[in-house]
Amino acid sequence: MTIARSKTVWIASALLGVLAIILAQAIPDPAYGSAAGVLAICCIATSLGLAFGAGWARYFSQALLSVIVGAWFWVLFTYSIPNWLHSDVLSSVLSLLPGGALVAICLGVLIALRRHFRSHAL
């Protein structure tokens, strides 16, 4: 294993580390704690794998980010929409912004990694 030299991989690795910290804050929640803990550990492992150039980290990062985005949409449609979060629509939309930012970051990292690895595969 060699240390990655690409800025894209380092940024993706750092964002996965930040994502692990965000997920770790949900661990005390009894409803999502175990899932958040597993995802946080997977984010740390993937982040280290990308930083050190492990071949498995490429595919695992894509799968992990897809699971996180899918889980956010599942929670949104399962819990938030039927029991709309607040009585005011503007407050409900504003409360969804952090999750939307999480999805945007995950999709951005996913697209950047796919482009990076695709350009190096040719």
N, C-alpha and C positions, 0 to 999 in steps of 0.2 A: 504494500500500500504506500502510495505517495501522497503528500499533502497537496490539495487542490490549489491551483494557481489562478483560476478564473474568478473574476469579480462576481459573476452571476452565481457561481456555486457558493462563494463566501456569503453573499447577501442572502441567498436562500437558506443557508445553514444558520445564519444569525436570526432570520425570521422564524425558522422552526424552533430555535431556542426560546425566542420571545413567546411563541405560541405555547410552548411547554410551560412557561411561567404563568401565562393566562389560564391554561387548563388546570394547573396545579391549585389555583385559587378556588376552583369549584370542588376540590376533593372533600372538604368538610360537609358539603351538601349531601344529605342522605339519598336523594333521588338520583343524582348524577355523579356521585363521588367516585365510585369504582370505575366507571367508564372514563371519567376525566383523568383518573390516575393512570389507567392503561394507555390512554392517548398521549398523556404527558411523557411517559416513559418511552413510548414509540417515537415521539418527536425528538427527544434527546438522542436516542439511538440513531435516528435518521440524520439528525444534524451532525453528529460525530462521523457517521458513515460518509456523508457528503464531503465533509471537511477533509477526511483522510483518503478520499477517492475510492471507496469501496464500490464494487460493481453492483451489489444488491441494493445500495441506497438509492440509485436512480429509479428503480421500479417501485421500491417500497415508499419513497417520497410521493410518487404519483398516486399510489393507492391510498396512502395515509391522508393526503390532502383531499382526495375525492371523498373519503369516508367522513372527514370533518365537515365538508360542505354539505354532503348528503344528510348528515346528522342534524345540522343546523336547520335545513329545510324541513326535515321530518319533525323536529320539535316545533318549528314555526306552524306547520299545518296541523299538527296533532293537538297542541295546547294553546297556542296564541290566538289563532283565528277563531276557533269555536268560543273561547272564553276571552273575547277581546280584552286586551290588557288594561285599558283605562276607559273611562266614560267619554273622554274627549279624543277625537280622532287624531288631532295633532300630537297629543301626548303619546298616543300609541305608536304613531309613526316615528317620533323622535326616540322612543324606547327601543325601536328595532335598528337604529343606526349603528350601535356597536357591533351587533351581529352581522349587519350588512358590510361593515368595514372588515370584519373577520373573513367573510366570504370573499370580498374583493381582494384581500391580501393573499388568501389561499389560492384563488384562481390566478392572480398575477404571478405568484411563485411557480405554480404548476405550468403556466404557459412559458415563462422564462426558462425553466429547466428543460422543458420539451424542446424549445428552440436551441438551447445550448447543446444538449446531447445530440440532437439531430444534426447540427452543423459540424460537430466533431466526429460523427459517425461516417460522414461522406468522405 
